[in-house]
């Protein structure tokens, strides 16, 4: 094996840190050489430049797998620090490997798992860390970690189902747009020139399509910039708080899409509430955490308001009845769970129900989009066809006369 350059951060017996770079055959040799110098590694990473190391983000799938492995370690009563160090060796993602090494080192140094994970809140998220914090206090860390892994797996599965449902319509739409663009830019102008040369008066539809094709051919860069600017503006609006609120207010009102968003939001909210309650978190904090976990600002604000009013002494049932975002079934089940003193179980049942419904809705997206897309594309194709065949019929009539 050819030697690789590895950057390391290590600490000595007195807790002093040191940084450096060494050429070794791999991480095991780097760890051994550091141990010979009385150093314990905190992080090891192949030296490919900072941008290369940080360019690959930690995916939700990787986070779910890591969480599942942690729950197994805890359930098997394996020392968490040593177990996480072993997990780090198996990671293909250098960023996740470095984080696991750091977390393992901090745990071995006496920190709790929550304290160690809190140093990487941007990776794990506030909801994840606060749930583990409560579970660690209540002594239910292993089952809560397993439930967190289930939740992350469900989120990954929902995203994959939606992506699969949209792949075929998007590919077909892209292919048709490409074909129509080629016809507009290259085919229609040539036909129009031929018709004009033969004295055929071009119909209005042909003149419009010909003008569009010639414009796209002469100013193609303007159209590309326009498309890029449109996409950039959508992304910027989604990232900006004000723009995100506007989009969040509009999307739920769209047919079918609004129902799907509401279903996915409810499933995620109820799942987080269930896990938080099982971890020993207070109901008010669980509702607030659930709102944050959905990623929807307006819904998170409503959950924060409900939590504040609950702390003020108002009843859960009356507060839920005025919710703009939770479906009636979810509201009734939450109220029933509160009355039966088994709210965690009720929340879990509701989340499973809406998970199944969201799967069904995701699979039906393509069946809904395909007819709409067919009508729209048929209209475009008809317009292009008329622009070619109308003057062709006129030329045939002229030749027959």
C-alpha positions in Angstrom: 0.0 0.0 0.0 1.4 3.4 -1.0 1.9 5.8 1.9 -0.7 8.5 2.5 -0.4 11.9 4.3 -2.5 12.0 7.4 -3.3 15.1 9.5 -3.7 14.5 13.2 -4.8 16.2 16.3 -3.7 14.4 19.5 -3.4 15.0 23.3 -0.7 13.9 25.7 -1.0 12.6 29.2 -1.2 16.1 30.6 -4.0 17.1 28.2 -1.9 19.3 26.0 -2.9 19.1 22.3 -0.6 18.9 19.4 -1.2 19.0 15.6 0.8 17.7 12.7 1.0 15.6 9.6 2.7 12.2 9.0 3.2 9.9 6.0 1.9 6.4 6.9 0.3 3.4 5.3 -3.0 4.0 7.0 -4.8 5.1 10.1 -3.8 2.0 12.2 -0.1 2.9 11.7 -0.8 6.5 12.5 -2.5 5.5 15.8 0.4 3.2 16.7 3.1 5.8 16.0 1.2 8.4 18.0 0.9 5.9 20.9 4.7 5.4 20.8 5.1 9.1 21.3 2.7 9.1 24.3 -0.1 10.8 22.3 -3.8 9.8 22.0 -5.4 10.8 18.7 -8.5 13.1 18.8 -8.9 13.3 15.0 -7.2 11.7 12.0 -8.0 12.6 8.4 -6.3 12.0 5.0 -4.7 15.2 4.0 -6.6 16.0 0.7 -7.1 19.7 1.5 -9.7 21.3 3.7 -12.2 21.8 1.0 -12.0 18.1 0.0 -12.6 16.9 3.5 -15.5 19.1 4.1 -17.0 18.9 0.7 -18.9 15.6 1.5 -21.7 16.3 3.9 -23.1 13.7 6.3 -26.2 12.3 4.8 -29.4 11.4 6.7 -28.8 7.7 5.8 -25.3 7.8 7.4 -26.7 9.5 10.5 -29.4 6.9 10.8 -26.9 4.0 10.4 -24.6 5.6 13.0 -27.5 6.0 15.4 -28.6 2.4 14.9 -25.1 1.2 15.6 -24.9 3.3 18.8 -28.2 1.8 20.0 -26.8 -1.7 19.5 -23.6 -0.7 21.4 -25.6 0.7 24.3 -27.9 -2.3 24.3 -24.9 -4.7 24.4 -23.4 -2.6 27.2 -20.2 -2.1 25.2 -18.2 1.0 26.5 -19.5 3.8 24.2 -16.1 5.5 23.8 -14.4 2.4 22.6 -17.4 1.4 20.5 -17.5 4.7 18.7 -13.8 4.5 18.0 -14.4 1.2 16.3 -17.3 2.7 14.3 -15.1 5.5 13.1 -12.6 3.0 11.5 -15.4 1.6 9.3 -16.7 5.0 8.0 -16.1 5.9 4.4 -17.1 9.5 5.0 -14.0 11.3 6.3 -16.1 14.1 8.0 -18.2 11.6 9.9 -15.1 9.5 10.8 -13.4 12.6 12.2 -16.4 13.6 14.3 -16.8 10.1 15.7 -13.1 10.0 16.7 -13.5 13.4 18.4 -16.7 12.3 20.2 -15.1 9.0 21.3 -12.0 10.9 22.6 -14.2 13.3 24.6 -16.2 10.4 26.1 -13.0 8.6 27.1 -11.9 11.8 28.7 -15.0 11.8 31.0 -17.6 13.8 29.0 -21.1 12.5 28.7 -22.4 11.4 25.3 -24.6 14.5 25.2 -21.7 16.9 26.0 -19.6 15.2 23.3 -22.3 15.4 20.6 -23.2 19.0 21.5 -19.9 20.0 20.1 -21.2 19.1 16.7 -24.8 20.5 16.9 -24.7 21.5 13.2 -24.3 17.9 12.2 -26.7 16.2 14.6 -29.3 19.0 15.2 -30.9 20.5 18.3 -33.7 17.9 18.4 -31.4 15.0 18.2 -29.1 16.2 21.0 -31.8 17.4 23.4 -33.6 14.0 23.0 -30.4 12.2 23.9 -29.8 14.6 26.8 -33.2 13.7 28.3 -32.8 10.0 27.6 -29.4 10.0 29.3 -30.9 11.7 32.4 -33.8 9.2 32.5 -31.6 6.1 31.8 -33.4 5.1 28.7 -30.7 5.9 26.2 -30.6 2.6 24.3 -34.3 2.4 23.4 -34.5 6.1 22.6 -31.5 5.8 20.3 -33.2 2.9 18.5 -36.4 5.0 18.1 -34.3 7.9 16.8 -32.8 5.6 14.2 -36.3 4.4 13.2 -37.3 8.0 12.8 -34.3 8.8 10.6 -34.9 5.6 8.5 -38.5 6.7 8.0 -37.4 10.2 6.8 -35.0 8.6 4.4 -37.6 6.2 3.1 -40.1 9.0 2.6 -37.6 11.1 0.6 -36.7 8.1 -1.5 -40.3 7.3 -2.3 -41.0 10.8 -3.3 -37.9 11.0 -5.4 -38.8 7.7 -7.2 -42.3 8.9 -7.8 -41.0 12.2 -9.4 -38.1 10.7 -11.4 -40.2 9.4 -14.4 -42.3 12.6 -14.9 -39.2 14.8 -14.6 -37.2 12.7 -17.1 -40.1 12.7 -19.6 -40.7 16.4 -19.2 -37.0 17.2 -19.7 -36.9 15.0 -22.8 -40.0 16.6 -24.4 -38.7 20.2 -23.6 -35.4 19.3 -25.2 -37.2 18.0 -28.3 -39.5 20.9 -28.6 -36.6 23.4 -28.2 -34.7 21.7 -31.0 -37.8 21.9 -33.2 -38.4 25.5 -32.4 -34.8 26.6 -32.9 -33.8 24.5 -36.0 -36.8 22.9 -37.7 -39.6 25.6 -37.7 -37.4 28.5 -38.9 -36.3 26.4 -41.9 -39.8 25.4 -42.8 -41.0 29.0 -42.4 -38.2 30.2 -44.7 -39.2 27.6 -47.3 -42.8 28.6 -47.1 -42.0 32.3 -47.5 -39.8 31.6 -50.5 -42.7 29.9 -52.2 -45.0 32.9 -51.6 -47.0 31.3 -48.8 -48.5 33.9 -46.3 -47.5 32.5 -42.9 -50.4 32.1 -40.4 -50.1 34.0 -37.1 -49.3 30.8 -35.1 -46.4 30.1 -37.4 -45.1 33.7 -37.2 -45.2 33.5 -33.4 -43.4 30.1 -33.2 -40.9 31.2 -35.8 -40.2 34.4 -33.9 -39.7 32.5 -30.7 -37.3 30.0 -32.4 -35.2 32.8 -34.0 -35.1 34.7 -30.7 -33.9 31.6 -28.8 -31.3 30.9 -31.5 -30.0 34.5 -31.5 -30.2 35.2 -27.7 -29.9 31.7 -26.2 -27.7 33.0 -23.4 -30.5 35.4 -22.3 -32.9 32.4 -21.9 -30.3 30.4 -20.1 -29.6 33.3 -17.7 -33.3 33.7 -17.2 -33.8 30.0 -16.3 -30.7 30.1 -14.0 -32.0 33.4 -12.3 -35.4 31.8 -11.8 -33.9 28.7 -10.1 -31.6 30.9 -8.0 -34.4 33.1 -6.9 -36.4 30.1 -5.8 -33.5 28.7 -3.8 -32.7 32.1 -2.3 -36.4 32.6 -1.3 -36.4 29.2 0.3 -33.3 30.0 2.4 -34.5 33.5 3.4 -36.8 33.5 6.4 -39.3 35.8 4.8 -39.4 33.9 1.5 -39.6 30.6 3.3 -42.7 31.8 5.2 -44.4 32.8 1.9 -43.6 29.5 0.2 -44.7 27.6 3.4 -48.0 29.5 3.3 -48.7 28.9 -0.4 -47.6 25.2 -0.8 -50.2 23.7 1.6 -53.0 25.3 -0.4 -52.1 23.5 -3.6 -54.3 20.4 -4.4 -52.8 17.1 -3.4 -49.4 18.6 -2.7 -50.9 20.5 0.3 -52.3 17.3 1.7 -49.0 15.4 1.2 -47.1 18.2 3.0 -49.6 18.2 5.9 -49.4 14.4 6.2 -45.6 14.3 6.2 -45.4 17.2 8.7 -47.9 15.5 11.0 -46.0 12.1 10.9 -42.7 13.8 11.7 -44.2 15.9 14.4 -45.9 13.0 16.1 -42.8 10.8 15.8 -40.6 13.4 17.6 -43.2 14.0 20.3 -43.4 10.3 21.0 -39.6 9.8 21.2 -39.2 13.0 23.3 -41.9 11.8 25.8 -40.4 8.4 26.0 -37.0 10.0 26.7 -38.6 11.8 29.7 -39.0 15.3 28.2 -41.9 17.4 29.4 -44.9 17.6 27.1 -44.5 21.3 26.5 -40.9 20.9 25.4 -41.8 17.8 23.4 -44.4 19.8 21.4 -41.9 22.6 20.8 -39.2 20.1 19.7 -41.7 18.4 17.4 -42.5 21.7 15.7 -38.8 22.5 15.1 -38.2 19.0 13.7 -40.7 19.4 10.9 -38.6 22.2 9.3 -41.7 24.3 8.7 -41.4 27.8 10.3 -45.1 28.5 10.5 -45.9 25.1 12.1 -43.0 25.5 14.5 -44.3 28.9 15.6 -47.8 27.4 16.2 -46.2 24.6 18.3 -44.2 27.2 20.3 -47.4 29.1 21.0 -49.2 25.9 22.1 -46.3 25.1 24.4 -46.3 28.6 26.0 -50.0 28.5 26.6 -49.8 25.0 28.1 -47.3 26.4 30.5 -49.8 29.1 31.3 -52.3 26.5 32.4 -54.6 26.1 29.4 -55.8 22.6 28.4 -54.2 20.7 25.6 -57.5 19.8 24.0 -58.7 23.4 23.7 -55.3 24.5 22.2 -55.3 21.6 19.7 -58.8 22.4 18.5 -57.6 25.8 17.2 -54.6 24.3 15.3 -54.3 25.4 11.7 -51.9 22.6 10.7 -52.7 19.4 12.6 -55.4 17.2 11.1 -58.5 16.5 13.2 -57.6 12.8 13.7 -54.2 13.7 15.1 -55.8 16.3 17.5 -58.3 13.8 18.8 -55.7 11.1 19.3 -53.4 13.5 21.2 -56.3 14.5 23.5 -57.3 10.9 24.0 -53.7 10.0 24.8 -53.4 12.8 27.4 -56.6 11.6 29.0 -55.4 7.9 29.1 -52.0 9.0 30.5 -50.3 7.2 27.6 -49.5 10.1 25.3 -46.2 8.7 24.1 -47.9 5.5 22.8 -50.8 7.5 21.2 -48.3 9.8 19.4 -46.4 6.7 18.1 -49.6 5.2 16.8 -50.6 8.4 15.1 -47.1 8.8 13.5 -47.3 5.3 12.1 -50.7 6.1 10.6 -49.5 9.2 8.9 -46.3 7.5 7.8 -48.4 5.0 5.9 -50.6 7.7 4.4 -47.6 9.7 3.3 -46.2 6.6 1.5 -49.5 6.2 -0.3 -49.6 9.8 -1.3 -46.0 9.8 -2.5 -46.7 6.8 -4.7 -49.8 8.5 -6.2 -47.9 11.7 -7.1 -46.8 10.4 -10.5 -50.3 9.1 -11.3 -51.6 12.6 -10.6 -48.8 14.5 -12.4 -48.7 12.3 -15.6 -52.2 13.3 -16.9 -51.6 17.0 -16.2 -48.2 16.8 -17.9 -49.7 14.9 -20.8 -52.3 17.6 -21.4 -49.7 20.4 -21.2 -47.2 18.7 -23.5 -50.0 17.8 -25.9 -50.9 21.5 -26.1 -47.3 22.5 -26.8 -46.8 19.8 -29.5 -50.1 20.8 -31.1 -49.0 24.4 -31.3 -45.7 23.5 -32.9 -47.4 21.1 -35.3 -50.0 23.7 -36.4 -47.1 26.2 -37.0 -45.7 23.7 -39.6 -48.8 22.1 -41.1 -51.0 25.1 -41.6 -48.7 26.8 -44.0 -48.0 23.4 -45.6 -51.7 23.0 -46.4 -51.8 26.5 -47.8 -48.9 25.7 -50.1 -50.6 22.5 -51.2 -53.8 24.5 -52.1 -51.8 27.1 -54.0 -50.0 24.4 -56.0 -53.4 22.7 -56.8 -54.8 26.0 -58.1 
